[in-house]
Amino acid sequence: MIRARTLEGQDLDWQGQTQGVWVDAQGVTPEELARLRSAFRLNPLAVEDVLERGHWSRAEAYPEHTFITVRSYARPEQTDEFTERVSVFLFPEAVLTMGHGPTRAVQQVWALLGRETVNTPPEVTYELLDHTADTFFTLADTLETRVDDLEERVFTHVRENPVADVFDLKHLLAHARRLASDAREAAILLARHADGSPADLVRYRDAQDSFARAAGRLDTLRDHLTSLLDLHLNLQSQRMNEVMRTLTAVSVVFLPLTFLAGVWGMNFKYMPELAQPWGYALAWGSFLLIGGLLAAYFKRRGWW
């Protein structure tokens, strides 16, 4: 499908115009691609990058035009790994965007076209990059909420094991961090090699900064998850130490009782306590006294 608008924001029945227009081509057929090639001078390497699914973010200044393609998240609110790509062919008097399907950034900037800040090809390109960077910030907000929930679980549900959830989030954060870093590198190349006014180069550097800040925020969340995992392991170790301390205290209480029971259980003929009527009571009294004193001592020291 090919649709077009003038840079003033008016819908256009595109018949091959290449001046003052933004042409958006999504899921093009071979016939539509041939129409685009006949109207615009498209570098074959750039077209190949656009048609290749899953291509990474990159930018290049070709003799025919400037080109940039950036991958981002299609559904950042759902924190899944489904991505989309915005590919821009930047000409002196026109913009061509291509892809396999509509993207969030293209749809949002398409509605802005013709406003005071979006009426030149570099401004359209900047807005596309800026709205693409917003998807990373949206993803970071959603992931931050999940990390906060996970942190609350670690403190309130000590017996649960959140390790699997932590590593799932770390995997997603690593993937998002890689995409944001690739997009930042592409924006750097665009600002370095693209022709434009000083104001246009400032816009591209601003987009670069947005991707850098998004990557930094994702890094912070990843470090937070690492600290959270360490905290969980420390809490589990502390809980295990408390259990071992209790078991040790119980064992120490019964150790002298076991010794006394072993002594009085020996089969010797001359054991005075065995022949006395109060021998049984003496044994139980010794057990209770020694056990009670040890239990009180451990309780006082906080070992039990």
Rosetta blueprint (number, residue, H / E / L):
1 M L
2 I E
3 R E
4 A E
5 R E
6 T E
7 L L
8 E L
9 G L
10 Q L
11 D E
12 L E
13 D L
14 W L
15 Q L
16 G L
17 Q L
18 T L
19 Q L
20 G L
21 V E
22 W E
23 V E
24 D E
25 A E
26 Q E
27 G L
28 V L
29 T L
30 P H
31 E H
32 E H
33 L H
34 A H
35 R H
36 L H
37 R H
38 S H
39 A H
40 F L
41 R L
42 L L
43 N L
44 P H
45 L H
46 A H
47 V H
48 E H
49 D H
50 V H
51 L H
52 E L
53 R L
54 G L
55 H L
56 W L
57 S L
58 R E
59 A E
60 E E
61 A E
62 Y L
63 P L
64 E L
65 H L
66 T E
67 F E
68 I E
69 T E
70 V E
71 R E
72 S E
73 Y E
74 A L
75 R L
76 P H
77 E H
78 Q H
79 T L
80 D L
81 E L
82 F L
83 T E
84 E E
85 R E
86 V E
87 S E
88 V E
89 F E
90 L E
91 F L
92 P L
93 E L
94 A E
95 V E
96 L E
97 T E
98 M E
99 G E
100 H L
101 G L
102 P L
103 T L
104 R H
105 A H
106 V H
107 Q H
108 Q H
109 V H
110 W H
111 A H
112 L H
113 L L
114 G L
115 R L
116 E L
117 T L
118 V L
119 N L
120 T L
121 P H
122 P H
123 E H
124 V H
125 T H
126 Y H
127 E H
128 L H
129 L H
130 D H
131 H H
132 T H
133 A H
134 D H
135 T H
136 F H
137 F H
138 T H
139 L H
140 A H
141 D H
142 T H
143 L H
144 E H
145 T H
146 R H
147 V H
148 D H
149 D H
150 L H
151 E H
152 E H
153 R H
154 V H
155 F H
156 T H
157 H L
158 V L
159 R L
160 E L
161 N L
162 P L
163 V H
164 A H
165 D H
166 V H
167 F H
168 D H
169 L H
170 K H
171 H H
172 L H
173 L H
174 A H
175 H H
176 A H
177 R H
178 R H
179 L H
180 A H
181 S H
182 D H
183 A H
184 R H
185 E H
186 A H
187 A H
188 I H
189 L H
190 L H
191 A H
192 R H
193 H H
194 A L
195 D L
196 G L
197 S L
198 P H
199 A H
200 D H
201 L H
202 V H
203 R H
204 Y H
205 R H
206 D H
207 A H
208 Q H
209 D H
210 S H
211 F H
212 A H
213 R H
214 A H
215 A H
216 G H
217 R H
218 L H
219 D H
220 T H
221 L H
222 R H
223 D H
224 H H
225 L H
226 T H
227 S H
228 L H
229 L H
230 D H
231 L H
232 H H
233 L H
234 N H
235 L H
236 Q H
237 S H
238 Q H
239 R H
240 M H
241 N H
242 E H
243 V H
244 M H
245 R H
246 T H
247 L H
248 T H
249 A H
250 V H
251 S H
252 V H
253 V H
254 F H
255 L H
256 P H
257 L H
258 T H
259 F H
260 L H
261 A H
262 G H
263 V H
264 W H
265 G L
266 M L
267 N L
268 F L
269 K L
270 Y L
271 M L
272 P H
273 E H
274 L H
275 A H
276 Q L
277 P L
278 W L
279 G H
280 Y H
281 A H
282 L H
283 A H
284 W H
285 G H
286 S H
287 F H
288 L H
289 L H
290 I H
291 G H
292 G H
293 L H
294 L H
295 A H
296 A H
297 Y H
298 F H
299 K H
300 R H
301 R H
302 G L
303 W L
304 W L
